[in-house]
């Protein structure tokens, strides 16, 4: 769980840093549009495979923090991140995730996120959204996020198991052990 927290914090900060340096105007998106927090939500699921409730809580709180830092729409990304977490859970439970299939899964995750974002913005008429604009956002956010996903996947694979799982004996804090 420590590794997943570090991954989420780094991804959240990188999202903010990269969005400051890359163009992010409606018709002038860079091919490197960051959605790194979204990618990390997908990749940390194995840390919580048998503890799904904490995973969903962490994803929701991460969405709230994302909303507070980068958007002014409270609960918007929190709910979207929960939807992505449900899709992630389905993928990990029913499909095999490896380095080559990861590309397809990240495309699915990014497409689902951008489509849901576009749909909600269209329904509530917050911003004028068209299908070509949504497709433009999807295509311009794939490259960087797939590269980041593959790098993060390779890093997660080499993390020792003792940092992937932390078991805490709640009755006696002196006997806390790290596996």
N, CA, C and O atoms as a DFTB+ gen file, in Angstrom:
716 C
 N C O
     1  1       0.817      -1.187       0.000
     2  2       0.000       0.000       0.000
     3  2       0.866       1.257       0.000
     4  3       0.457       2.294      -0.523
     5  1       2.032       1.170       0.572
     6  2       2.935       2.310       0.559
     7  2       3.335       2.648      -0.873
     8  3       3.378       3.817      -1.255
     9  1       3.622       1.626      -1.650
    10  2       4.000       1.842      -3.037
    11  2       2.860       2.474      -3.817
    12  3       3.095       3.357      -4.643
    13  1       1.634       2.042      -3.572
    14  2       0.496       2.615      -4.295
    15  2       0.287       4.080      -3.923
    16  3      -0.057       4.894      -4.781
    17  1       0.491       4.421      -2.655
    18  2       0.345       5.818      -2.231
    19  2       1.396       6.697      -2.899
    20  3       1.094       7.803      -3.347
    21  1       2.615       6.208      -2.964
    22  2       3.689       6.963      -3.613
    23  2       3.389       7.141      -5.097
    24  3       3.586       8.223      -5.650
    25  1       2.916       6.084      -5.737
    26  2       2.576       6.152      -7.168
    27  2       1.472       7.178      -7.406
    28  3       1.557       7.974      -8.342
    29  1       0.444       7.165      -6.572
    30  2      -0.669       8.105      -6.741
    31  2      -0.228       9.551      -6.527
    32  3      -0.624      10.437      -7.285
    33  1       0.576       9.793      -5.517
    34  2       1.035      11.152      -5.234
    35  2       1.910      11.676      -6.360
    36  3       1.745      12.813      -6.800
    37  1       2.836      10.857      -6.827
    38  2       3.707      11.272      -7.929
    39  2       2.891      11.543      -9.190
    40  3       3.126      12.534      -9.882
    41  1       1.935      10.669      -9.488
    42  2       1.106      10.853     -10.683
    43  2       0.266      12.121     -10.582
    44  3       0.132      12.857     -11.560
    45  1      -0.293      12.376      -9.417
    46  2      -1.105      13.573      -9.215
    47  2      -0.266      14.842      -9.406
    48  3      -0.711      15.800     -10.039
    49  1       0.936      14.837      -8.857
    50  2       1.813      15.997      -9.005
    51  2       2.297      16.157     -10.441
    52  3       2.368      17.277     -10.948
    53  1       2.629      15.057     -11.096
    54  2       3.067      15.128     -12.490
    55  2       1.960      15.642     -13.404
    56  3       2.230      16.365     -14.363
    57  1       0.724      15.273     -13.112
    58  2      -0.406      15.798     -13.884
    59  2      -0.418      17.325     -13.844
    60  3      -0.576      17.982     -14.873
    61  1      -0.251      17.869     -12.666
    62  2      -0.256      19.327     -12.523
    63  2       0.938      19.980     -13.177
    64  3       0.799      21.001     -13.850
    65  1       2.111      19.400     -12.987
    66  2       3.328      19.977     -13.558
    67  2       3.277      19.947     -15.082
    68  3       3.570      20.951     -15.731
    69  1       2.910      18.810     -15.653
    70  2       2.881      18.698     -17.114
    71  2       1.783      19.546     -17.734
    72  3       1.965      20.084     -18.826
    73  1       0.660      19.674     -17.066
    74  2      -0.410      20.495     -17.632
    75  2      -0.039      21.973     -17.631
    76  3      -0.616      22.749     -18.392
    77  1       0.911      22.378     -16.792
    78  2       1.383      23.767     -16.814
    79  2       2.327      24.037     -17.976
    80  3       2.414      25.173     -18.441
    81  1       3.033      23.024     -18.453
    82  2       4.038      23.225     -19.489
    83  2       3.594      22.775     -20.878
    84  3       4.233      23.129     -21.869
    85  1       2.536      22.019     -20.968
    86  2       2.051      21.575     -22.266
    87  2       0.795      22.352     -22.626
    88  3      -0.006      22.668     -21.746
    89  1       0.609      22.668     -23.912
    90  2      -0.587      23.423     -24.294
    91  2      -1.850      22.630     -23.989
    92  3      -1.931      21.437     -24.279
    93  1      -2.834      23.305     -23.401
    94  2      -4.077      22.627     -23.041
    95  2      -5.272      23.512     -23.377
    96  3      -6.173      23.697     -22.560
    97  1      -5.266      24.048     -24.579
    98  2      -6.400      24.820     -25.048
    99  2      -7.318      23.895     -25.828
   100  3      -6.902      22.808     -26.230
   101  1      -8.543      24.301     -26.047
   102  2      -9.542      23.426     -26.654
   103  2      -9.103      22.910     -28.014
   104  3      -9.213      21.710     -28.263
   105  1      -8.618      23.751     -28.892
   106  2      -8.219      23.295     -30.228
   107  2      -6.717      23.223     -30.392
   108  3      -6.228      23.093     -31.514
   109  1      -5.973      23.303     -29.305
   110  2      -4.521      23.280     -29.386
   111  2      -3.945      22.346     -28.324
   112  3      -3.100      22.752     -27.526
   113  1      -4.400      21.111     -28.318
   114  2      -3.879      20.144     -27.355
   115  2      -2.569      19.566     -27.867
   116  3      -2.402      19.338     -29.065
   117  1      -1.664      19.337     -26.964
   118  2      -0.433      18.654     -27.303
   119  2      -0.729      17.164     -27.443
   120  3      -1.720      16.668     -26.908
   121  1       0.129      16.463     -28.158
   122  2      -0.008      15.004     -28.232
   123  2       0.335      14.375     -26.892
   124  3       0.169      13.169     -26.709
   125  1       0.800      15.166     -25.976
   126  2       1.197      14.679     -24.661
   127  2       0.279      15.229     -23.570
   128  3       0.763      15.750     -22.565
   129  1      -1.017      15.122     -23.751
   130  2      -1.971      15.589     -22.752
   131  2      -1.989      14.607     -21.581
   132  3      -2.307      13.434     -21.774
   133  1      -1.656      15.059     -20.376
   134  2      -1.513      14.122     -19.258
   135  2      -2.841      13.726     -18.608
   136  3      -3.687      14.570     -18.310
   137  1      -2.992      12.445     -18.404
   138  2      -4.028      11.855     -17.550
   139  2      -3.344      10.790     -16.686
   140  3      -3.825       9.665     -16.559
   141  1      -2.231      11.170     -16.109
   142  2      -1.372      10.214     -15.414
   143  2      -2.031       9.660     -14.156
   144  3      -1.787       8.510     -13.790
   145  1      -2.850      10.449     -13.499
   146  2      -3.550       9.974     -12.311
   147  2      -4.511       8.853     -12.692
   148  3      -4.669       7.878     -11.956
   149  1      -5.142       9.000     -13.834
   150  2      -6.055       7.982     -14.336
   151  2      -5.313       6.672     -14.616
   152  3      -5.798       5.589     -14.288
   153  1      -4.153       6.789     -15.216
   154  2      -3.327       5.609     -15.508
   155  2      -2.902       4.939     -14.206
   156  3      -2.915       3.711     -14.110
   157  1      -2.529       5.724     -13.214
   158  2      -2.087       5.139     -11.950
   159  2      -3.244       4.467     -11.211
   160  3      -3.037       3.469     -10.522
   161  1      -4.459       5.004     -11.347
   162  2      -5.631       4.344     -10.748
   163  2      -5.792       2.949     -11.323
   164  3      -6.116       2.006     -10.601
   165  1      -5.568       2.819     -12.614
   166  2      -5.671       1.510     -13.245
   167  2      -4.557       0.576     -12.770
   168  3      -4.803      -0.601     -12.502
   169  1      -3.355       1.091     -12.668
   170  2      -2.211       0.225     -12.381
   171  2      -2.053      -0.154     -10.913
   172  3      -1.361      -1.127     -10.613
   173  1      -2.668       0.576      -9.992
   174  2      -2.508       0.214      -8.577
   175  2      -3.539      -0.805      -8.111
   176  3      -3.463      -1.262      -6.970
   177  1      -4.486      -1.172      -8.941
   178  2      -5.523      -2.107      -8.510
   179  2      -4.956      -3.417      -7.948
   180  3      -5.493      -3.904      -6.953
   181  1      -3.908      -4.015      -8.520
   182  2      -3.391      -5.265      -7.936
   183  2      -2.941      -5.143      -6.485
   184  3      -2.917      -6.144      -5.769
   185  1      -2.585      -3.939      -6.035
   186  2      -2.229      -3.761      -4.631
   187  2      -3.431      -3.958      -3.720
   188  3      -3.274      -4.256      -2.536
   189  1      -4.628      -3.793      -4.267
   190  2      -5.858      -3.858      -3.481
   191  2      -6.766      -4.990      -3.951
   192  3      -7.979      -4.924      -3.751
   193  1      -6.214      -6.010      -4.562
   194  2      -7.044      -7.039      -5.191
   195  2      -8.049      -7.673      -4.235
   196  3      -9.184      -7.936      -4.631
   197  1      -7.668      -7.920      -3.011
   198  2      -8.589      -8.532      -2.051
   199  2      -9.211      -7.510      -1.108
   200  3     -10.001      -7.866      -0.233
   201  1      -8.853      -6.237      -1.285
   202  2      -9.392      -5.165      -0.443
   203  2      -9.966      -4.094      -1.360
   204  3      -9.362      -3.037      -1.541
   205  1     -11.123      -4.366      -1.935
   206  2     -11.674      -3.458      -2.928
   207  2     -12.291      -2.209      -2.317
   208  3     -12.238      -1.141      -2.928
   209  1     -12.868      -2.314      -1.139
   210  2     -13.484      -1.149      -0.507
   211  2     -12.437      -0.056      -0.237
   212  3     -12.689       1.105      -0.560
   213  1     -11.270      -0.386       0.344
   214  2     -10.255       0.662       0.499
   215  2      -9.798       1.243      -0.840
   216  3      -9.490       2.432      -0.930
   217  1      -9.756       0.410      -1.875
   218  2      -9.384       0.893      -3.207
   219  2     -10.379       1.946      -3.686
   220  3      -9.982       3.004      -4.174
   221  1     -11.666       1.655      -3.548
   222  2     -12.680       2.600      -4.001
   223  2     -12.670       3.878      -3.162
   224  3     -12.896       4.968      -3.688
   225  1     -12.412       3.749      -1.874
   226  2     -12.326       4.929      -1.013
   227  2     -11.136       5.804      -1.423
   228  3     -11.263       7.024      -1.527
   229  1      -9.994       5.178      -1.650
   230  2      -8.796       5.923      -2.054
   231  2      -9.013       6.600      -3.405
   232  3      -8.616       7.749      -3.596
   233  1      -9.638       5.896      -4.334
   234  2      -9.906       6.471      -5.655
   235  2     -10.860       7.660      -5.536
   236  3     -10.659       8.686      -6.186
   237  1     -11.889       7.525      -4.715
   238  2     -12.833       8.632      -4.529
   239  2     -12.137       9.835      -3.913
   240  3     -12.321      10.960      -4.377
   241  1     -11.333       9.612      -2.867
   242  2     -10.611      10.717      -2.232
   243  2      -9.612      11.349      -3.192
   244  3      -9.433      12.567      -3.194
   245  1      -8.965      10.527      -4.003
   246  2      -8.042      11.047      -5.010
   247  2      -8.790      11.923      -6.015
   248  3      -8.281      12.962      -6.438
   249  1      -9.992      11.504      -6.395
   250  2     -10.814      12.315      -7.282
   251  2     -11.189      13.645      -6.650
   252  3     -11.211      14.673      -7.327
   253  1     -11.484      13.628      -5.349
   254  2     -11.792      14.868      -4.641
   255  2     -10.578      15.805      -4.628
   256  3     -10.709      17.006      -4.867
   257  1      -9.410      15.249      -4.348
   258  2      -8.182      16.054      -4.348
   259  2      -7.912      16.597      -5.744
   260  3      -7.524      17.755      -5.901
   261  1      -8.118      15.760      -6.760
   262  2      -7.931      16.171      -8.149
   263  2      -8.877      17.330      -8.479
   264  3      -8.480      18.300      -9.125
   265  1     -10.127      17.219      -8.030
   266  2     -11.097      18.292      -8.251
   267  2     -10.670      19.578      -7.555
   268  3     -10.780      20.662      -8.127
   269  1     -10.193      19.461      -6.343
   270  2      -9.792      20.654      -5.594
   271  2      -8.557      21.322      -6.187
   272  3      -8.450      22.548      -6.172
   273  1      -7.620      20.526      -6.710
   274  2      -6.381      21.084      -7.238
   275  2      -6.494      21.563      -8.684
   276  3      -5.952      22.613      -9.028
   277  1      -7.187      20.814      -9.527
   278  2      -7.100      21.070     -10.965
   279  2      -8.408      21.499     -11.624
   280  3      -8.375      22.105     -12.694
   281  1      -9.535      21.209     -11.030
   282  2     -10.806      21.668     -11.597
   283  2     -11.583      22.346     -10.487
   284  3     -11.224      22.223      -9.316
   285  1     -12.614      23.039     -10.828
   286  2     -13.454      23.655      -9.810
   287  2     -14.814      22.984      -9.750
   288  3     -15.796      23.595      -9.329
   289  1     -14.871      21.745     -10.164
   290  2     -16.124      20.991     -10.163
   291  2     -16.042      19.911      -9.089
   292  3     -15.591      18.797      -9.353
   293  1     -16.476      20.246      -7.888
   294  2     -16.385      19.313      -6.772
   295  2     -17.207      18.061      -7.046
   296  3     -18.342      18.166      -7.512
   297  1     -16.676      16.907      -6.775
   298  2     -17.250      15.580      -6.960
   299  2     -17.271      15.124      -8.423
   300  3     -17.624      13.976      -8.693
   301  1     -16.911      15.974      -9.356
   302  2     -16.946      15.595     -10.763
   303  2     -15.965      14.452     -11.048
   304  3     -16.374      13.372     -11.473
   305  1     -14.680      14.692     -10.815
   306  2     -13.686      13.654     -11.057
   307  2     -13.753      12.547     -10.018
   308  3     -13.356      11.417     -10.301
   309  1     -14.242      12.843      -8.834
   310  2     -14.394      11.800      -7.819
   311  2     -15.347      10.716      -8.320
   312  3     -15.070       9.526      -8.177
   313  1     -16.459      11.127      -8.902
   314  2     -17.428      10.164      -9.440
   315  2     -16.869       9.491     -10.692
   316  3     -17.034       8.285     -10.872
   317  1     -16.210      10.262     -11.558
   318  2     -15.625       9.671     -12.759
   319  2     -14.526       8.668     -12.412
   320  3     -14.427       7.607     -13.030
   321  1     -13.710       9.005     -11.431
   322  2     -12.658       8.073     -11.015
   323  2     -13.260       6.791     -10.440
   324  3     -12.702       5.710     -10.628
   325  1     -14.389       6.898      -9.742
   326  2     -15.071       5.699      -9.251
   327  2     -15.559       4.834     -10.423
   328  3     -15.450       3.609     -10.381
   329  1     -16.086       5.467     -11.446
   330  2     -16.513       4.714     -12.640
   331  2     -15.328       4.009     -13.286
   332  3     -15.430       2.852     -13.693
   333  1     -14.216       4.705     -13.377
   334  2     -12.999       4.102     -13.939
   335  2     -12.508       2.972     -13.034
   336  3     -12.009       1.964     -13.533
   337  1     -12.637       3.117     -11.732
   338  2     -12.237       2.058     -10.801
   339  2     -13.100       0.808     -10.989
   340  3     -12.598      -0.310     -10.876
   341  1     -14.381       0.987     -11.273
   342  2     -15.259      -0.167     -11.525
   343  2     -14.857      -0.866     -12.817
   344  3     -14.824      -2.095     -12.876
   345  1     -14.550      -0.086     -13.852
   346  2     -14.080      -0.682     -15.112
   347  2     -12.756      -1.402     -14.889
   348  3     -12.535      -2.488     -15.425
   349  1     -11.879      -0.795     -14.099
   350  2     -10.585      -1.405     -13.772
   351  2     -10.774      -2.732     -13.054
   352  3     -10.116      -3.719     -13.381
   353  1     -11.673      -2.756     -12.075
   354  2     -11.943      -3.981     -11.336
   355  2     -12.434      -5.082     -12.287
   356  3     -12.010      -6.233     -12.187
   357  1     -13.319      -4.717     -13.196
   358  2     -13.832      -5.692     -14.165
   359  2     -12.707      -6.230     -15.053
   360  3     -12.638      -7.434     -15.301
   361  1     -11.839      -5.357     -15.526
   362  2     -10.733      -5.791     -16.393
   363  2      -9.805      -6.735     -15.643
   364  3      -9.447      -7.790     -16.166
   365  1      -9.412      -6.374     -14.430
   366  2      -8.479      -7.217     -13.681
   367  2      -9.097      -8.552     -13.263
   368  3      -8.390      -9.555     -13.164
   369  1     -10.406      -8.573     -13.017
   370  2     -11.042      -9.822     -12.596
   371  2     -11.330     -10.762     -13.758
   372  3     -11.340     -11.980     -13.584
   373  1     -11.563     -10.208     -14.933
   374  2     -12.001     -11.046     -16.049
   375  2     -10.990     -11.195     -17.176
   376  3     -11.141     -12.080     -18.018
   377  1      -9.978     -10.363     -17.210
   378  2      -9.007     -10.395     -18.296
   379  2      -7.594     -10.446     -17.727
   380  3      -7.351     -10.063     -16.582
   381  1      -6.691     -10.917     -18.535
   382  2      -5.289     -10.969     -18.127
   383  2      -4.624      -9.639     -18.468
   384  3      -4.787      -9.118     -19.571
   385  1      -3.883      -9.101     -17.522
   386  2      -3.176      -7.842     -17.745
   387  2      -1.690      -8.136     -17.836
   388  3      -1.082      -8.636     -16.890
   389  1      -1.112      -7.819     -18.987
   390  2       0.329      -7.915     -19.167
   391  2       0.798      -6.682     -19.938
   392  3      -0.003      -5.803     -20.255
   393  1       2.076      -6.619     -20.233
   394  2       2.639      -5.398     -20.830
   395  2       2.042      -5.081     -22.199
   396  3       1.848      -3.910     -22.524
   397  1       1.751      -6.093     -23.000
   398  2       1.215      -5.815     -24.330
   399  2      -0.282      -5.480     -24.291
   400  3      -0.745      -4.593     -25.009
   401  1      -1.022      -6.191     -23.454
   402  2      -2.459      -5.914     -23.355
   403  2      -2.742      -4.627     -22.599
   404  3      -3.833      -4.066     -22.697
   405  1      -1.759      -4.166     -21.849
   406  2      -1.910      -2.936     -21.089
   407  2      -2.229      -1.756     -22.007
   408  3      -2.993      -0.865     -21.634
   409  1      -1.650      -1.752     -23.192
   410  2      -1.907      -0.668     -24.144
   411  2      -3.396      -0.605     -24.483
   412  3      -3.992       0.473     -24.490
   413  1      -3.984      -1.745     -24.759
   414  2      -5.413      -1.796     -25.101
   415  2      -6.254      -1.359     -23.908
   416  3      -7.210      -0.599     -24.068
   417  1      -5.910      -1.830     -22.722
   418  2      -6.690      -1.485     -21.537
   419  2      -6.594       0.006     -21.218
   420  3      -7.578       0.619     -20.804
   421  1      -5.417       0.586     -21.410
   422  2      -5.282       2.024     -21.166
   423  2      -6.080       2.833     -22.189
   424  3      -6.653       3.870     -21.856
   425  1      -6.113       2.358     -23.427
   426  2      -6.948       3.019     -24.435
   427  2      -8.411       2.960     -24.015
   428  3      -9.140       3.942     -24.157
   429  1      -8.845       1.806     -23.496
   430  2     -10.234       1.667     -23.034
   431  2     -10.503       2.613     -21.870
   432  3     -11.530       3.291     -21.844
   433  1      -9.593       2.662     -20.915
   434  2      -9.770       3.507     -19.729
   435  2      -9.818       4.990     -20.114
   436  3     -10.696       5.724     -19.659
   437  1      -8.882       5.422     -20.943
   438  2      -8.833       6.832     -21.344
   439  2     -10.057       7.202     -22.182
   440  3     -10.626       8.281     -22.018
   441  1     -10.456       6.304     -23.078
   442  2     -11.643       6.552     -23.889
   443  2     -12.891       6.630     -23.022
   444  3     -13.741       7.495     -23.235
   445  1     -13.005       5.742     -22.055
   446  2     -14.164       5.763     -21.156
   447  2     -14.191       7.057     -20.349
   448  3     -15.246       7.675     -20.202
   449  1     -13.045       7.466     -19.829
   450  2     -12.983       8.693     -19.029
   451  2     -13.357       9.917     -19.863
   452  3     -14.190      10.724     -19.449
   453  1     -12.748      10.050     -21.024
   454  2     -13.029      11.225     -21.870
   455  2     -14.466      11.208     -22.382
   456  3     -15.093      12.260     -22.500
   457  1     -14.989      10.023     -22.687
   458  2     -16.378       9.921     -23.154
   459  2     -17.355      10.281     -22.045
   460  3     -18.318      11.013     -22.277
   461  1     -17.113       9.772     -20.841
   462  2     -17.976      10.121     -19.709
   463  2     -17.892      11.611     -19.379
   464  3     -18.901      12.245     -19.070
   465  1     -16.680      12.161     -19.446
   466  2     -16.514      13.591     -19.215
   467  2     -17.307      14.394     -20.240
   468  3     -18.044      15.315     -19.889
   469  1     -17.146      14.035     -21.512
   470  2     -17.875      14.730     -22.571
   471  2     -19.379      14.593     -22.420
   472  3     -20.118      15.555     -22.634
   473  1     -19.835      13.407     -22.053
   474  2     -21.269      13.171     -21.878
   475  2     -21.841      14.016     -20.740
   476  3     -22.900      14.626     -20.886
   477  1     -21.142      14.050     -19.614
   478  2     -21.624      14.835     -18.470
   479  2     -21.601      16.330     -18.794
   480  3     -22.537      17.057     -18.462
   481  1     -20.536      16.779     -19.440
   482  2     -20.469      18.197     -19.813
   483  2     -21.559      18.552     -20.812
   484  3     -22.100      19.657     -20.778
   485  1     -21.883      17.621     -21.698
   486  2     -22.949      17.850     -22.683
   487  2     -24.328      17.870     -22.016
   488  3     -25.151      18.741     -22.298
   489  1     -24.565      16.905     -21.134
   490  2     -25.876      16.809     -20.472
   491  2     -26.161      18.055     -19.636
   492  3     -27.266      18.596     -19.685
   493  1     -25.181      18.506     -18.878
   494  2     -25.387      19.663     -18.008
   495  2     -25.045      20.983     -18.689
   496  3     -25.137      22.045     -18.074
   497  1     -24.653      20.916     -19.950
   498  2     -24.383      22.095     -20.769
   499  2     -23.389      23.042     -20.094
   500  3     -23.571      24.260     -20.100
   501  1     -22.339      22.464     -19.516
   502  2     -21.310      23.260     -18.859
   503  2     -20.395      23.895     -19.907
   504  3     -20.049      25.074     -19.827
   505  1     -20.019      23.087     -20.879
   506  2     -19.151      23.519     -21.965
   507  2     -19.725      22.917     -23.250
   508  3     -20.188      21.776     -23.228
   509  1     -19.709      23.642     -24.356
   510  2     -20.193      23.036     -25.595
   511  2     -19.274      21.884     -26.017
   512  3     -18.076      22.077     -26.226
   513  1     -19.845      20.702     -26.136
   514  2     -19.075      19.497     -26.453
   515  2     -19.656      18.858     -27.709
   516  3     -20.871      18.722     -27.855
   517  1     -18.762      18.470     -28.607
   518  2     -19.180      17.731     -29.792
   519  2     -18.374      16.447     -29.866
   520  3     -17.340      16.315     -29.212
   521  1     -18.843      15.517     -30.652
   522  2     -18.126      14.239     -30.797
   523  2     -16.729      14.438     -31.373
   524  3     -15.792      13.805     -30.888
   525  1     -16.541      15.293     -32.389
   526  2     -15.159      15.503     -32.857
   527  2     -14.220      16.056     -31.781
   528  3     -13.041      15.704     -31.753
   529  1     -14.729      16.915     -30.899
   530  2     -13.889      17.444     -29.815
   531  2     -13.499      16.346     -28.830
   532  3     -12.369      16.313     -28.342
   533  1     -14.438      15.451     -28.542
   534  2     -14.140      14.335     -27.635
   535  2     -13.119      13.407     -28.275
   536  3     -12.180      12.971     -27.608
   537  1     -13.285      13.101     -29.544
   538  2     -12.319      12.243     -30.251
   539  2     -10.945      12.902     -30.319
   540  3      -9.919      12.231     -30.203
   541  1     -10.931      14.208     -30.506
   542  2      -9.677      14.962     -30.526
   543  2      -8.964      14.852     -29.174
   544  3      -7.753      14.636     -29.119
   545  1      -9.724      15.003     -28.089
   546  2      -9.131      14.878     -26.756
   547  2      -8.610      13.468     -26.502
   548  3      -7.545      13.293     -25.910
   549  1      -9.364      12.459     -26.952
   550  2      -8.938      11.065     -26.747
   551  2      -7.640      10.799     -27.490
   552  3      -6.689      10.272     -26.912
   553  1      -7.593      11.160     -28.768
   554  2      -6.403      10.868     -29.570
   555  2      -5.177      11.631     -29.084
   556  3      -4.055      11.140     -29.208
   557  1      -5.376      12.813     -28.538
   558  2      -4.243      13.601     -28.088
   559  2      -3.813      13.293     -26.658
   560  3      -2.851      13.879     -26.162
   561  1      -4.507      12.393     -26.002
   562  2      -4.094      12.030     -24.651
   563  2      -3.566      10.595     -24.571
   564  3      -3.182      10.142     -23.493
   565  1      -3.543       9.894     -25.668
   566  2      -3.123       8.494     -25.621
   567  2      -1.611       8.309     -25.524
   568  3      -1.146       7.494     -24.727
   569  1      -0.847       9.036     -26.306
   570  2       0.584       8.772     -26.436
   571  2       1.329       8.858     -25.101
   572  3       1.964       7.891     -24.680
   573  1       1.253       9.991     -24.449
   574  2       1.968      10.167     -23.184
   575  2       1.494       9.182     -22.126
   576  3       2.306       8.630     -21.384
   577  1       0.190       8.959     -22.053
   578  2      -0.360       8.110     -21.011
   579  2      -0.028       6.637     -21.215
   580  3       0.159       5.905     -20.244
   581  1       0.046       6.203     -22.449
   582  2       0.452       4.819     -22.713
   583  2       1.931       4.634     -22.378
   584  3       2.313       3.617     -21.799
   585  1       2.751       5.599     -22.732
   586  2       4.178       5.522     -22.379
   587  2       4.347       5.498     -20.865
   588  3       5.103       4.686     -20.332
   589  1       3.641       6.393     -20.171
   590  2       3.712       6.434     -18.710
   591  2       3.195       5.132     -18.102
   592  3       3.772       4.624     -17.141
   593  1       2.122       4.598     -18.652
   594  2       1.563       3.341     -18.158
   595  2       2.537       2.184     -18.307
   596  3       2.690       1.375     -17.391
   597  1       3.188       2.103     -19.444
   598  2       4.167       1.027     -19.657
   599  2       5.366       1.172     -18.718
   600  3       5.840       0.181     -18.161
   601  1       5.852       2.390     -18.543
   602  2       6.969       2.614     -17.614
   603  2       6.578       2.278     -16.181
   604  3       7.329       1.622     -15.458
   605  1       5.401       2.732     -15.782
   606  2       4.928       2.463     -14.430
   607  2       4.685       0.975     -14.209
   608  3       4.970       0.448     -13.134
   609  1       4.160       0.301     -15.224
   610  2       3.942      -1.142     -15.135
   611  2       5.275      -1.876     -14.942
   612  3       5.369      -2.796     -14.130
   613  1       6.293      -1.466     -15.687
   614  2       7.614      -2.090     -15.547
   615  2       8.204      -1.822     -14.162
   616  3       8.825      -2.707     -13.573
   617  1       8.018      -0.625     -13.647
   618  2       8.520      -0.292     -12.310
   619  2       7.789      -1.104     -11.246
   620  3       8.414      -1.623     -10.322
   621  1       6.470      -1.215     -11.374
   622  2       5.683      -1.979     -10.401
   623  2       6.102      -3.442     -10.405
   624  3       6.122      -4.083      -9.353
   625  1       6.434      -3.974     -11.564
   626  2       6.839      -5.375     -11.654
   627  2       8.137      -5.658     -10.897
   628  3       8.334      -6.770     -10.408
   629  1       9.018      -4.673     -10.797
   630  2      10.301      -4.910     -10.130
   631  2      10.307      -4.481      -8.661
   632  3      11.297      -4.693      -7.961
   633  1       9.211      -3.878      -8.186
   634  2       9.129      -3.514      -6.771
   635  2       9.107      -4.805      -5.948
   636  3       8.325      -5.709      -6.245
   637  1       9.946      -4.901      -4.929
   638  2       9.913      -6.099      -4.081
   639  2       8.548      -6.267      -3.419
   640  3       7.863      -5.285      -3.133
   641  1       8.163      -7.503      -3.181
   642  2       6.852      -7.787      -2.601
   643  2       6.674      -7.174      -1.214
   644  3       5.549      -6.884      -0.808
   645  1       7.760      -6.976      -0.492
   646  2       7.612      -6.440       0.861
   647  2       7.092      -5.010       0.853
   648  3       6.550      -4.556       1.861
   649  1       7.241      -4.283      -0.258
   650  2       6.712      -2.923      -0.344
   651  2       5.320      -2.874      -0.965
   652  3       4.651      -1.841      -0.933
   653  1       4.897      -3.983      -1.521
   654  2       3.587      -4.015      -2.157
   655  2       2.473      -4.284      -1.161
   656  3       1.350      -3.816      -1.347
   657  1       2.767      -5.031      -0.108
   658  2       1.742      -5.371       0.885
   659  2       2.251      -5.004       2.269
   660  3       3.376      -5.339       2.639
   661  1       1.429      -4.325       3.014
   662  2       1.763      -3.991       4.392
   663  2       0.660      -4.544       5.271
   664  3      -0.516      -4.230       5.088
   665  1       1.051      -5.367       6.223
   666  2       0.087      -5.928       7.156
   667  2       0.326      -5.294       8.509
   668  3       1.441      -5.323       9.031
   669  1      -0.709      -4.727       9.070
   670  2      -0.566      -4.034      10.349
   671  2      -1.412      -4.753      11.395
   672  3      -2.614      -4.949      11.215
   673  1      -0.767      -5.139      12.486
   674  2      -1.477      -5.730      13.597
   675  2      -2.032      -4.583      14.426
   676  3      -1.278      -3.878      15.097
   677  1      -3.334      -4.394      14.385
   678  2      -3.945      -3.224      15.016
   679  2      -3.919      -3.295      16.546
   680  3      -4.004      -2.258      17.203
   681  1      -3.805      -4.473      17.118
   682  2      -3.853      -4.577      18.565
   683  2      -2.556      -4.136      19.228
   684  3      -2.584      -3.551      20.311
   685  1      -1.437      -4.406      18.601
   686  2      -0.157      -4.107      19.203
   687  2       0.716      -3.348      18.202
   688  3       1.316      -3.972      17.327
   689  1       0.802      -2.032      18.306
   690  2       1.581      -1.255      17.346
   691  2       3.061      -1.630      17.322
   692  3       3.725      -1.409      16.309
   693  1       3.595      -2.189      18.402
   694  2       4.995      -2.573      18.426
   695  2       5.283      -3.774      17.550
   696  3       6.433      -4.024      17.189
   697  1       4.243      -4.518      17.207
   698  2       4.454      -5.722      16.398
   699  2       4.096      -5.485      14.926
   700  3       3.828      -6.441      14.198
   701  1       4.089      -4.236      14.484
   702  2       3.801      -3.958      13.082
   703  2       4.884      -4.588      12.225
   704  3       6.077      -4.436      12.486
   705  1       4.452      -5.281      11.219
   706  2       5.406      -5.976      10.354
   707  2       5.182      -5.564       8.908
   708  3       4.070      -5.237       8.492
   709  1       6.258      -5.592       8.170
   710  2       6.195      -5.314       6.741
   711  2       6.586      -6.600       6.032
   712  3       7.660      -7.149       6.277
   713  1       5.709      -7.081       5.149
   714  2       6.020      -8.310       4.401
   715  2       6.753      -7.998       3.149
   716  3       7.097      -8.907       2.393
